[in-house]
Amino acid sequence: MTNSPEPEPSELENIHSVTDPEKCREMERRYDWKLKKIKVNKGLPLEIDCIFHGEQTSFQDFWYDYQD
């Protein structure tokens, strides 16, 4: 068993799938994330991957912030 080194912070990617590339830009503005690239995944229900710089997040994390 080998231990793989932790990725450098600059190498971390936060990926979220959407239906339209414009949604990537909306997430970038709304969450103050820096968009790294947009990747097309033909044949999947959500054909666009928005790839942002930084640690992976979950929208469920944000959801709990808005509940009373």
ABEGO torsion letter per residue (X at the ends): XBBBBBBBAAABBBBBBBABAAAAAAAAAAAGBBBABBBBBBGBABABBBBBBEBBBBAAAAAAAABX
